[in-house]
């Protein structure tokens, strides 16, 4: 006598998505985002800006060490009375926390570079991590704006390597903020997010023009007086 067939049990749990399905879904979500806020393009932005800024900060450290060894040394970035790294380094603003400011840049931009490499390798970070990153970038931008104002209106001397760091901080800050708005790290209305993503590079260019204009109008009288 044949044994009765036992019906196969049906697992009520939903089937787990394969790795391919998860990768496909993640890729679809990425492709829907504005280009520069996607993982790899944003990682590229972090790598380029942090590397250039790191080189600028490192050059300042080397110049500072040279001045400590020979206080009368003429540095390669000492162009004239108004453009001089060495003259700026002698001011208290260049060592706000008791040590040369470029040390902060070397550490900070080194961290940003490492984060960019991690994202490029596929790392995913929690929301709290992005909040901390945004806070760090924002504080760095505040510090840069403060030092820029000091250079223009108190020291009245420009530091070429410092300006390299300024130039990199502007897109780094703007696009980190926009990226975090797009991904919901920073709560923002949809209209503001759309405006920011559409006009992000325009904002960067306008800030560059603002910095150039501020330098021009601040130093034009000094140049005229020196030639008079």
HELIX and SHEET records of a PDB file:
HELIX    1   1 UNK A   19  UNK A   31  1                                  13    
HELIX    2   2 UNK A   35  UNK A   37  5                                   3    
HELIX    3   3 UNK A   39  UNK A   69  1                                  31    
HELIX    4   4 UNK A   85  UNK A   89  1                                   5    
HELIX    5   5 UNK A   92  UNK A   95  5                                   4    
HELIX    6   6 UNK A  101  UNK A  120  1                                  20    
HELIX    7   7 UNK A  127  UNK A  150  1                                  24    
HELIX    8   8 UNK A  151  UNK A  155  3                                   5    
HELIX    9   9 UNK A  160  UNK A  182  1                                  23    
HELIX   10  10 UNK A  190  UNK A  227  1                                  38    
END                                                                             
